[in-house]
């Protein structure tokens, strides 16, 4: 509905027209006025003494400073200041052309009526390219049997229509419109019929549309339609409240043919740069679902969802941040959410406070997350509340020895089943570690660093080693951790490639690296309640050696001389003196997972490949090979291409089945999935489309897919959208959504009841 505010802008220019016509002998130069005849006569009315009627005929042209009026005849009455213009009435002002058969204007109040009027108003400069939602043409055409100026900023239109399609025969128009436009406030229109190619497409009994030069005003928004196999057809209405320049709120009402009604509100604010937020609440009242035999398959229920973020800048560089995405019913959430976030099965509350005071970096956090397996069972984790301080490294007495420390503590939240209170492992924990670091080499081709830290952790609860029950008895863990890192020597060779169209030269780097780590022994590991990685290592008194070889290929590009790392290949592994430590090394994707038991003293062999031959294309590949069976544990690959008219994204992951290797010997846990996304469009964006899908390769099942295609002509467009998604193995039914959306220049999107882009 962007055209209506611009129609109103054009009507506001009419305010200058009565001024020019009210008293042309004083406001406009009489010498420049053109007419064939002039007649002055007295008005024969005893109640109007000394009243004169001035009649100008014969192609009357009255030019003024900022406007011009043409008519076959202009009649002006001096006492009432009534101006009548008839015959080819034309009014012109910057950005506005208005034509009418006749017009009556009160020269004193500047109110008036134009009959059988039509006009053209300039909207904006023509856009450089089309968007998916149509184009915005530079002009708007409007007409009406009567266009009445009832006040300084109030206009009444009777049996009118408008369009922004600048064609000899407009491809679309809004017709049959009666209503009132109040400039810089609102447009109230009744009996609106949208016609495309002269065919009635959509009827709206009434539209209350806010118009404001700042683009924000209180009023009702256009309704949206949707359709899905799970929800049925839907109708959504909204009311927007512009509270002030830094706050607004929107109130929603959603109606679904199969799943009841929903109510919601969204609040947004911005008090200063970096201090802003939004909050959205939606409540759904779902009716009971009956089976074919009349039995209740699902009870009537009410669910709600809270979603929002907030950021606040505080004095002394501190910053407060909050985020929430919480729902009361997982089944309702997965049924109603958008396809783009359908795979998310977690809810959370999170708040943080961060800042620095010199060397001291302070942080505090409150976070709780629930992850659902299917639509019922969920596990909870988080830190609520939790905080800490970090002291940055600084040299001791000007030496090469650097010292620092960190400390944190709070309530650690962990419950593996929210429906079973006996699985609650929540407790309080305090952790600290002073550390020292010594750089041993400053050579460009060789770097070496040694460091040590003393880790002290206190839990206010512990686990009984015999019964595994959690009890309110504290336990303290202390151990010394030393580490030595050596990177190099770096070997390099340069290859000159004169005349090469891609690069002037290439440089090959070979860089070995070794990390040696040792932790002192600690007795009592069996008493520690293990909730998150900070509760590890569960194995101490062991030594681990990580070794890695990295090959890098750099290129100095021919155009511009930019140096880019076009290929990087790294292969590495870790050796443990205690084989049990390998199962808790989170540097490997296939370790530290439930059910994985390490049987050897070597970690998986990890291979990382990263390629970026050009700015617009890149790819990664990661593979981990079991060190005992020499079989692939996990593999993943991803790539993307971002060109002017084509965008490609693809990802692939695989978890293997390895007989005899604990954690990988169950074929049910083996998996392989593929996800892709492709978008194409023409140079002027007249036509385009996209395709996205997630495919379970092992089960040969499409988890979700979406197809969007659109075409835009000069002032009209059409878009098709089809979606299908579901996770039947988790009890989430398959939902299919589709719609056809029509796009109009200067108006936006109007969709039929079959749905548009899957609903709001």
VOGU-3710 file (C-alpha; in Angstrom, 3 decimals, decimal comma):
1> xxxxxxxxxx> 0,000/0,000/0,000  2,914/2,395/-0,496  1,027/4,128/-3,304  -1,673/5,605/-1,036  0,704/7,802/0,955  2,056/9,108/-2,352  -1,441/9,736/-3,662  -2,031/11,707/-0,481  1,176/13,638/-1,084  -0,062/14,571/-4,516
11> xxxxxxxxxx> -3,403/15,722/-3,100  -1,628/17,912/-0,574  -0,220/19,926/-3,463  -3,753/20,988/-4,326  -3,647/23,293/-1,344  -1,740/25,786/-3,454  -4,293/25,758/-6,277  -7,069/27,721/-4,493  -4,530/30,371/-3,501  -3,700/30,979/-7,131
21> xxxxxxxxxx> -7,314/30,998/-8,293  -8,818/32,792/-5,278  -7,742/36,257/-6,318  -5,765/36,085/-9,540  -5,606/39,890/-9,834  -3,524/40,111/-6,636  -1,765/36,747/-6,286  -0,858/36,435/-9,949  0,309/39,013/-12,448  -2,593/40,212/-14,563
31> xxxxxxxxxx> -0,293/40,889/-17,485  0,695/37,229/-17,770  -2,893/35,989/-17,568  -4,340/34,779/-20,851  -7,973/34,627/-21,824  -10,067/35,543/-24,858  -12,778/37,364/-22,973  -13,376/38,964/-19,611  -16,685/39,944/-18,190  -17,503/41,636/-14,889
41> xxxxxxxxxx> -21,099/41,733/-13,727  -22,944/42,583/-10,538  -24,694/39,774/-8,699  -28,406/40,464/-8,596  -29,034/39,616/-4,949  -30,160/42,108/-2,275  -28,357/40,082/0,380  -25,077/40,416/-1,510  -24,556/44,119/-2,081  -21,485/45,162/-4,085
51> xxxxxxxxxx> -20,834/41,519/-4,984  -19,230/41,018/-8,365  -18,906/38,005/-10,612  -15,768/37,961/-12,753  -15,950/35,651/-15,767  -12,883/34,654/-17,766  -13,441/32,664/-20,974  -11,563/31,269/-23,904  -8,652/29,012/-22,962  -7,986/30,684/-19,651
61> xxxxxxxxxx> -4,404/30,333/-18,392  -3,445/31,677/-14,973  0,277/31,185/-14,263  1,462/31,763/-10,699  4,745/31,483/-8,861  4,616/27,752/-8,131  1,527/26,549/-10,002  -0,592/27,043/-13,081  -4,314/26,706/-13,817  -5,977/26,126/-17,171
71> xxxxxxxxxx> -9,707/25,994/-17,963  -12,182/26,926/-20,682  -13,969/29,190/-18,226  -13,219/30,569/-14,745  -15,896/32,335/-12,669  -14,900/34,189/-9,497  -17,352/35,748/-7,001  -15,771/38,491/-4,945  -17,890/38,248/-1,749  -18,001/34,475/-1,251
81> xxxxxxxxxx> -14,656/33,980/-2,975  -16,115/30,990/-4,768  -14,193/29,931/-7,828  -15,778/27,775/-10,539  -13,562/26,329/-13,245  -15,149/24,352/-16,089  -14,072/22,739/-19,299  -10,711/20,977/-19,521  -9,674/22,032/-16,042  -5,981/21,412/-15,525
91> xxxxxxxxxx> -3,814/22,173/-12,552  -0,056/21,716/-12,605  2,529/21,939/-9,883  5,951/20,373/-9,341  5,393/16,622/-9,257  1,624/16,876/-9,868  -0,727/17,036/-12,868  -4,470/17,184/-12,104  -7,279/17,117/-14,669  -11,048/17,514/-14,116
101> xxxxxxxxxx> -14,215/18,362/-16,005  -15,045/21,058/-13,474  -14,017/22,253/-10,050  -15,505/24,373/-7,252  -13,017/26,007/-4,888  -13,580/28,240/-1,863  -10,923/30,891/-2,141  -11,097/31,741/1,545  -10,971/28,261/3,145  -9,100/26,730/0,205
111> xxxxxxxxxx> -11,505/23,796/0,295  -13,094/22,521/-2,855  -14,336/19,701/-5,027  -13,017/18,369/-8,334  -15,467/16,391/-10,481  -14,537/13,501/-12,770  -10,965/14,153/-11,774  -7,790/12,262/-12,621  -4,188/12,947/-11,856  -0,617/11,876/-11,961
121> xxxxxxxxxx> 1,864/12,364/-9,129  5,603/11,802/-9,062  6,591/9,181/-6,481  10,330/8,679/-6,609  13,250/8,046/-8,903  13,004/4,853/-10,881  14,830/2,004/-9,085  17,951/0,585/-10,648  16,739/-3,007/-10,530  13,704/-5,071/-9,722
131> xxxxxxxxxx> 13,287/-6,867/-6,436  11,545/-10,148/-5,760  8,510/-8,137/-4,629  8,015/-6,232/-7,855  9,153/-2,775/-8,932  8,325/0,698/-7,746  7,319/2,802/-10,750  8,124/6,534/-10,577  4,509/7,784/-10,899  1,022/7,061/-9,603
141> xxxxxxxxxx> -2,220/7,493/-11,531  -5,475/8,167/-9,652  -9,007/9,208/-10,490  -12,433/9,652/-8,934  -15,931/10,903/-9,627  -15,364/13,373/-6,811  -12,179/14,447/-5,107  -13,215/16,730/-2,266  -10,775/18,801/-0,245  -12,656/19,017/3,081
151> xxxxxxxxxx> -9,906/20,644/5,132  -6,269/21,676/5,148  -5,173/18,016/5,075  -8,408/16,018/4,593  -9,612/14,623/1,277  -12,706/12,557/0,427  -12,651/10,335/-2,665  -15,810/8,902/-4,203  -15,786/5,993/-6,658  -12,087/6,322/-7,257
161> xxxxxxxxxx> -9,179/4,149/-8,304  -5,414/4,321/-8,482  -2,453/2,447/-9,886  1,312/2,794/-10,151  1,463/0,823/-13,392  2,369/3,422/-16,008  0,910/1,676/-19,054  -1,535/2,849/-21,685  -3,844/0,253/-20,131  -2,634/-0,375/-16,563
171> xxxxxxxxxx> -2,101/-4,029/-15,769  -3,520/-3,559/-12,284  -5,540/-1,025/-10,343  -7,471/-0,518/-7,129  -11,014/0,436/-8,085  -14,415/1,070/-6,534  -12,759/2,920/-3,681  -14,541/5,321/-1,353  -12,724/6,794/1,566  -10,932/9,546/3,400
181> xxxxxxxxxx> -7,278/10,473/3,334  -5,834/12,572/6,145  -2,361/13,687/5,199  0,484/12,496/7,451  -2,029/10,446/9,462  -4,063/7,714/7,771  -6,101/6,562/4,799  -9,507/4,968/5,498  -10,743/3,221/2,357  -13,874/1,155/1,800
191> xxxxxxxxxx> -14,982/-1,404/-0,790  -11,578/-1,882/-2,360  -11,364/-4,201/-5,388  -7,981/-5,213/-6,765  -8,062/-5,822/-10,517  -5,262/-7,418/-12,533  -5,636/-7,152/-16,295  -9,168/-5,933/-15,635  -10,083/-9,114/-13,734  -11,231/-8,670/-10,093
201> xxxxxxxxxx> -8,783/-10,618/-7,920  -9,250/-9,507/-4,329  -11,936/-7,668/-2,364  -11,315/-5,888/0,916  -14,346/-4,362/2,672  -12,188/-1,769/4,410  -8,567/-0,693/4,824  -7,257/1,575/7,548  -3,750/2,394/6,425  -1,330/4,707/8,244
211> xxxxxxxxxx> 0,490/7,295/6,155  3,329/9,259/7,632  6,211/11,150/6,091  8,528/9,372/8,547  7,206/5,973/7,449  5,797/4,972/10,874  2,248/5,635/11,990  -0,407/3,910/14,057  -2,919/1,814/12,123  -4,033/-1,600/10,893
221> xxxxxxxxxx> -1,736/-3,564/8,599  -2,889/-5,522/5,571  -4,030/-9,074/6,364  -1,951/-12,050/5,219  -3,135/-15,470/4,088  -1,495/-18,876/4,405  -2,153/-22,571/3,942  -0,511/-25,788/5,138  -1,462/-29,438/5,455  -0,878/-29,323/9,221
231> xxxxxxxxxx> -2,485/-25,970/10,108  -5,037/-25,571/7,357  -5,830/-22,180/5,877  -4,906/-19,165/7,978  -5,726/-15,485/8,191  -3,519/-13,072/10,129  -4,339/-9,486/11,046  -2,171/-6,933/12,788  -2,410/-3,482/14,364  0,684/-1,282/14,546
241> xxxxxxxxxx> 1,127/1,291/17,327  3,802/3,942/16,821  4,360/4,852/20,471  7,037/7,450/19,721  10,145/7,819/17,572  12,051/5,185/19,578  9,291/2,695/20,449  6,554/0,786/18,662  4,357/-2,253/19,201  2,404/-4,607/16,951
251> xxxxxxxxxx> -0,610/-6,683/18,014  -1,475/-9,849/16,079  -4,461/-12,110/15,664  -4,078/-15,418/13,778  -6,899/-17,735/12,759  -6,251/-21,325/11,600  -8,936/-23,590/10,212  -7,417/-26,680/11,876  -5,509/-25,470/14,904  -7,510/-22,688/16,544
261> xxxxxxxxxx> -6,692/-19,049/17,107  -3,585/-17,213/18,172  -2,913/-13,850/19,762  0,392/-12,055/19,992  2,276/-8,824/20,404  5,716/-7,561/19,469  7,461/-4,611/21,133  10,545/-2,836/19,768  12,646/0,012/21,101  15,873/1,882/20,413
271> xxxxxxxxxx> 17,115/4,378/22,979  20,623/4,948/21,598  23,136/3,343/19,221  23,892/-0,072/20,681  20,908/0,079/23,045  17,934/-1,592/21,434  15,696/-4,611/21,737  12,571/-6,449/20,740  10,205/-8,865/22,461  7,461/-11,018/20,958
281> xxxxxxxxxx> 4,763/-13,037/22,704  2,369/-15,393/20,905  -0,409/-17,445/22,506  -2,198/-20,249/20,633  -5,543/-21,693/21,684  -5,796/-25,043/19,913  -9,124/-26,932/19,944  -9,440/-30,647/20,583  -8,773/-32,941/17,624  -11,319/-35,693/17,058
291> xxxxxxxxxx> -10,753/-38,964/15,234  -13,003/-40,479/12,614  -14,867/-42,416/15,316  -15,473/-39,309/17,407  -12,814/-40,085/20,016  -10,468/-37,332/21,179  -7,044/-37,770/19,610  -5,603/-34,600/21,146  -6,965/-32,573/24,020  -7,636/-28,865/23,646
301> xxxxxxxxxx> -4,639/-26,933/24,874  -3,107/-23,486/25,158  0,542/-22,860/24,362  2,696/-19,778/24,217  6,021/-18,642/22,828  8,368/-15,843/23,937  11,056/-14,605/21,586  13,257/-11,534/21,905  16,636/-9,864/22,254  17,880/-6,793/24,122
311> xxxxxxxxxx> 21,202/-4,956/24,225  22,060/-2,079/26,521  25,250/-0,014/26,631  26,315/0,842/30,191  28,861/3,289/31,640  32,602/2,485/31,596  32,270/0,320/28,498  30,096/-2,371/30,076  27,406/-4,025/27,998  24,248/-5,894/28,961
321> xxxxxxxxxx> 22,720/-8,414/26,581  19,678/-10,662/26,823  18,046/-13,217/24,539  15,084/-15,560/24,861  13,430/-18,191/22,708  11,037/-20,104/24,930  7,926/-22,155/24,178  5,627/-24,063/26,479  4,667/-26,846/24,054  7,310/-28,440/21,814
331> xxxxxxxxxx> 4,708/-30,069/19,565  2,934/-26,760/18,931  6,275/-25,011/18,366  7,433/-27,481/15,733  4,023/-27,380/14,082  3,758/-23,592/13,743  7,284/-22,285/13,347  8,780/-21,158/10,065  10,469/-23,674/7,787  13,844/-21,943/8,166
341> xxxxxxxxxx> 13,949/-22,692/11,917  12,011/-25,929/11,824  14,988/-28,102/12,754  15,638/-26,176/15,972  14,404/-28,170/18,940  15,677/-26,107/21,830  14,373/-23,308/24,005  16,450/-20,998/26,148  16,804/-17,900/28,293  20,139/-16,097/28,251
351> xxxxxxxxxx> 21,520/-12,905/29,771  25,073/-11,612/30,034  26,999/-8,650/31,416  30,538/-7,960/30,161  33,079/-5,214/30,627  36,696/-4,379/31,431  38,428/-2,460/34,201  42,029/-2,110/33,095  43,581/-5,608/32,980  40,464/-7,118/34,509
361> xxxxxxxxxx> 37,856/-8,552/32,163  34,569/-9,206/33,987  31,652/-11,322/32,849  28,405/-12,621/34,302  25,854/-14,891/32,677  22,480/-16,470/33,314  21,553/-19,205/30,837  19,227/-22,197/30,725  18,708/-24,353/27,628  16,272/-27,217/27,057
371> xxxxxxxxxx> 16,900/-29,599/24,177  13,994/-31,794/23,039  14,274/-35,278/21,601  11,070/-35,394/19,591  8,196/-33,438/21,134  8,179/-34,628/24,757  11,393/-35,602/26,526  13,913/-32,807/27,084  17,205/-32,292/28,855  18,361/-29,045/30,478
381> xxxxxxxxxx> 21,786/-27,459/30,769  23,114/-24,041/31,616  24,729/-21,720/34,090  22,348/-19,750/36,269  23,874/-17,610/37,598  27,564/-17,739/36,727  30,358/-15,151/36,600  34,070/-14,641/36,528  37,065/-12,414/36,041  40,112/-12,726/33,779
391> xxxxxxxxxx> 43,401/-10,950/34,467  45,333/-10,354/31,255  48,914/-11,563/30,909  51,620/-9,017/31,742  55,417/-9,350/32,133  56,816/-9,894/35,604  59,323/-7,160/36,546  60,105/-6,459/32,881  61,163/-10,040/32,197  60,059/-12,375/29,410
401> xxxxxxxxxx> 57,863/-14,260/31,883  54,183/-13,318/31,616  51,654/-13,977/34,375  47,855/-13,935/34,451  44,916/-15,639/36,072  41,231/-16,343/35,768  38,483/-17,305/38,186  34,817/-18,098/37,757  32,013/-19,747/39,618  28,302/-20,156/40,049
411> xxxxxxxxxx> 25,431/-22,575/39,686  25,850/-25,259/37,014  22,537/-26,570/35,693  22,226/-30,127/34,369  19,170/-32,417/34,181  19,052/-35,237/31,651  15,252/-35,626/31,832  12,998/-32,745/32,864  10,217/-35,211/33,699  12,417/-37,097/36,163
421> xxxxxxxxxx> 13,699/-35,104/39,152  16,152/-37,857/40,063  18,217/-36,961/36,973  18,874/-33,432/38,283  22,636/-32,920/38,718  22,553/-29,152/39,335  25,188/-27,887/41,773  27,463/-24,936/42,652  31,029/-24,893/41,371  33,986/-22,505/41,734
431> xxxxxxxxxx> 37,032/-22,666/39,467  40,308/-20,698/39,284  43,741/-20,969/37,714  46,794/-18,676/37,917  49,157/-19,190/34,971  52,581/-18,206/33,666  53,833/-18,143/30,078  57,354/-17,878/28,679  58,104/-17,327/24,958  61,239/-19,326/24,159
441> xxxxxxxxxx> 61,807/-18,264/20,550  61,116/-15,112/18,564  62,417/-16,389/15,232  60,144/-15,903/12,218  60,587/-19,532/11,144  60,393/-21,090/14,623  58,153/-20,296/17,602  58,229/-21,979/20,997  56,256/-21,224/24,164  56,131/-22,876/27,577
451> xxxxxxxxxx> 53,270/-22,353/30,033  52,019/-23,697/33,333  48,825/-23,256/35,363  47,587/-24,413/38,739  43,923/-25,427/38,465  41,768/-25,323/41,610  38,110/-26,386/41,415  35,584/-26,673/44,244  32,213/-28,439/43,957  29,676/-28,039/46,777
461> xxxxxxxxxx> 28,225/-31,462/45,932  29,840/-34,747/44,983  29,017/-38,247/43,780  29,197/-41,320/45,958  31,797/-43,612/44,270  29,836/-46,723/45,294  26,189/-45,767/44,688  26,802/-42,954/42,126  24,224/-40,868/44,009  24,726/-37,122/44,253
471> xxxxxxxxxx> 25,072/-35,865/47,823  25,649/-32,450/49,511  29,276/-33,144/50,342  31,901/-30,868/48,833  34,958/-31,976/46,880  38,048/-30,030/45,790  40,304/-30,823/42,852  43,814/-29,411/42,401  46,300/-30,259/39,692  49,194/-28,701/37,830
481> xxxxxxxxxx> 49,050/-28,471/34,059  52,164/-27,756/31,994  52,296/-27,197/28,273  54,989/-26,658/25,656  54,173/-25,535/22,100  56,671/-25,654/19,255  55,800/-24,574/15,714  58,443/-24,924/13,067  60,871/-24,919/11,522  58,807/-23,544/8,642
491> xxxxxxxxxx> 59,995/-24,664/5,207  59,008/-22,597/2,184  59,545/-22,471/-1,545  58,453/-19,830/-4,050  57,395/-20,657/-7,628  57,537/-17,791/-10,133  54,756/-17,946/-12,739  55,204/-14,962/-15,099  52,454/-14,617/-17,627  50,064/-16,702/-15,557
501> xxxxxxxxxx> 46,599/-15,209/-15,712  45,746/-16,315/-12,182  48,800/-15,535/-10,026  52,225/-13,963/-10,462  53,829/-16,398/-8,013  52,966/-19,223/-5,626  54,456/-19,980/-2,215  54,382/-23,409/-0,569  54,749/-23,586/3,233  55,353/-26,727/5,295
511> xxxxxxxxxx> 54,888/-26,167/9,019  55,152/-28,933/11,636  53,894/-28,279/15,165  54,093/-30,197/18,434  52,285/-29,654/21,725  53,318/-31,535/24,867  50,923/-31,434/27,837  51,173/-32,979/31,305  48,753/-32,934/34,242  49,657/-33,915/37,771
521> xxxxxxxxxx> 47,832/-36,837/39,428  44,640/-36,310/41,430  42,849/-38,934/43,504  39,101/-38,736/43,859  38,012/-38,261/40,260  35,151/-40,699/40,822  33,523/-38,251/43,252  33,205/-35,400/40,704  29,769/-34,833/39,168  30,462/-34,407/35,469
531> xxxxxxxxxx> 28,154/-31,809/33,921  30,218/-29,954/31,297  33,802/-29,786/29,918  34,980/-27,751/32,935  34,512/-30,882/35,068  37,156/-32,650/33,001  39,822/-33,994/32,835  38,458/-37,058/34,540  41,871/-38,598/33,886  44,919/-36,889/35,452
541> xxxxxxxxxx> 48,540/-37,865/35,920  48,849/-38,452/32,196  50,848/-36,949/29,353  49,572/-36,212/25,878  51,479/-35,315/22,758  49,769/-33,629/19,831  51,578/-33,443/16,512  50,406/-31,856/13,298  51,750/-31,113/9,837  50,284/-28,214/7,882
551> xxxxxxxxxx> 50,770/-27,523/4,181  49,751/-24,092/2,885  49,681/-22,765/-0,654  49,669/-18,973/-1,080  49,266/-17,008/-4,287  50,035/-13,421/-5,248  47,135/-12,642/-7,547  47,819/-11,203/-10,978  45,268/-8,423/-10,656  46,054/-6,177/-7,709
561> xxxxxxxxxx> 48,880/-8,179/-6,194  46,739/-9,456/-3,308  48,240/-12,396/-1,396  45,702/-15,131/-0,649  45,953/-18,526/1,014  44,201/-20,620/-1,619  44,735/-24,050/-0,023  45,453/-25,335/3,477  45,804/-29,017/4,401  46,479/-30,105/7,983
571> xxxxxxxxxx> 46,848/-33,638/9,342  47,264/-34,336/13,034  46,862/-36,797/15,870  47,284/-36,995/19,660  49,057/-39,620/21,740  47,941/-40,311/25,343  49,889/-42,175/27,996  46,491/-43,157/29,451  44,056/-44,480/26,834  41,049/-43,374/28,897
581> xxxxxxxxxx> 41,921/-39,703/28,298  41,250/-40,020/24,568  37,510/-40,395/25,112  37,364/-36,908/26,668  39,389/-34,908/24,161  36,908/-32,440/22,710  39,329/-31,356/19,987  37,966/-34,282/17,954  34,375/-34,462/16,715  34,109/-38,221/17,181
591> xxxxxxxxxx> 35,452/-38,212/20,763  33,791/-37,039/23,938  30,418/-38,343/22,747  28,051/-40,584/24,595  28,778/-44,236/23,920  32,266/-43,639/22,477  34,901/-45,707/24,302  38,551/-45,257/23,373  40,401/-48,564/23,162  43,881/-47,325/22,148
601> xxxxxxxxxx> 46,383/-44,701/23,196  46,028/-42,711/19,983  43,285/-40,301/19,005  41,625/-40,427/15,595  43,692/-39,080/12,714  42,178/-35,735/11,786  42,496/-34,199/8,309  41,384/-30,608/7,665  41,275/-29,092/4,184  40,315/-25,491/3,413
611> xxxxxxxxxx> 40,264/-24,046/-0,110  39,541/-20,490/-1,264  40,714/-20,099/-4,864  38,720/-16,893/-5,441  36,885/-14,417/-3,249  33,485/-15,759/-4,233  34,155/-19,475/-3,748  35,392/-21,523/-0,788  35,196/-25,058/0,551  36,112/-27,141/3,614
621> xxxxxxxxxx> 36,595/-30,835/4,290  37,116/-32,582/7,654  37,732/-36,300/8,161  38,578/-38,350/11,250  40,022/-41,855/10,864  39,972/-44,420/13,657  43,561/-45,183/14,686  42,933/-48,861/15,433  40,548/-50,007/12,685  41,855/-47,493/10,130
631> xxxxxxxxxx> 38,299/-46,757/9,076  36,558/-43,414/8,696  34,670/-42,308/11,792  33,234/-39,020/10,544  33,450/-36,908/7,407  31,994/-33,547/6,512  32,321/-31,200/3,554  30,856/-27,836/2,677  31,224/-25,319/-0,104  29,736/-22,094/-1,359
641> xxxxxxxxxx> 29,795/-19,952/-4,475  28,554/-16,360/-4,459  28,439/-14,922/-7,965  26,470/-11,959/-9,264  23,483/-13,981/-10,439  24,056/-17,386/-8,834  24,539/-18,440/-5,229  25,306/-22,048/-4,294  25,677/-23,573/-0,823  26,091/-27,262/-0,064
651> xxxxxxxxxx> 27,012/-29,369/2,933  27,508/-33,089/3,507  28,123/-35,080/6,705  28,650/-38,779/7,370  29,071/-40,847/10,539  30,413/-44,277/9,767  29,666/-47,790/10,964  32,813/-49,564/12,207  32,354/-53,088/13,629  34,313/-53,650/16,822
661> xxxxxxxxxx> 34,799/-49,941/17,642  32,671/-48,926/20,663  30,386/-46,031/19,794  30,523/-46,770/16,062  29,549/-50,440/16,044  25,786/-49,793/16,055  24,419/-49,469/12,500  21,409/-47,498/13,811  23,722/-44,636/14,782  25,357/-44,438/11,362
671> xxxxxxxxxx> 24,115/-41,470/9,398  24,668/-39,497/6,218  22,939/-36,246/5,250  23,105/-33,664/2,488  21,864/-30,085/2,449  21,933/-27,673/-0,474  20,758/-24,199/-1,336  20,726/-22,602/-4,770  19,548/-19,160/-5,870  19,573/-17,791/-9,414
681> xxxxxxxxxx> 18,323/-14,576/-10,951  18,618/-12,614/-14,170  20,780/-9,512/-14,451  17,813/-7,146/-13,974  16,185/-9,530/-11,459  13,168/-9,868/-13,727  13,091/-13,618/-13,062  14,688/-15,869/-10,487  14,231/-18,646/-8,027  15,777/-20,736/-5,273
691> xxxxxxxxxx> 15,849/-24,323/-4,072  16,764/-25,573/-0,577  16,664/-29,120/0,740  17,877/-31,449/3,504  18,266/-35,072/2,440  18,885/-38,145/4,626  21,144/-40,149/2,333  21,190/-43,273/4,496  17,403/-43,527/4,734  16,824/-42,011/1,286
701> xxxxxxxxxx> 14,354/-39,515/2,677  13,887/-35,804/2,081  13,569/-34,092/5,471  12,655/-30,712/4,059  12,738/-28,849/0,794  11,563/-25,529/-0,552  11,151/-24,158/-4,075  10,588/-20,467/-4,836  10,224/-19,008/-8,338  9,255/-15,486/-9,354
711> xxxxxxxxxx> 8,803/-13,324/-12,421  8,447/-9,535/-12,590  7,174/-7,520/-15,511  7,302/-3,735/-15,654  4,826/-3,198/-12,839  3,509/-6,634/-11,852  5,006/-9,835/-10,600  4,082/-13,347/-9,559  5,862/-15,694/-7,160  5,355/-19,401/-6,471
721> xxxxxxxxxx> 6,385/-20,998/-3,175  6,264/-24,672/-2,216  7,562/-26,169/1,036  7,629/-29,639/2,535  9,268/-30,677/5,797  8,900/-33,102/8,671  10,766/-35,508/10,941  8,564/-38,629/11,126  11,200/-40,568/13,092  10,858/-37,997/15,891
731> xxxxxxxxxx> 7,079/-37,955/15,775  6,842/-34,677/13,826  4,302/-35,008/10,990  5,105/-33,967/7,449  3,745/-30,526/6,597  3,357/-29,234/3,055  2,793/-25,562/2,346  2,344/-23,818/-0,954  1,148/-20,506/-2,243  0,945/-18,076/-5,099
741> xxxxxxxxxx> 1,770/-14,442/-4,425  1,091/-11,513/-6,727  3,347/-8,480/-6,491  2,337/-4,992/-7,561  4,554/-1,989/-8,154  4,410/0,475/-5,300  1,975/-1,690/-3,340  3,767/-4,838/-2,205  2,352/-8,362/-2,136  -1,222/-9,554/-2,282
751> xxxxxxxxxx> -1,712/-13,290/-1,936  -4,662/-15,524/-2,560  -6,106/-17,708/0,248  -3,988/-20,634/-0,989  -1,092/-19,059/0,878  1,983/-16,942/0,339  5,466/-17,907/1,487  4,085/-20,373/4,002  2,144/-17,821/6,045  3,496/-15,081/8,262
//
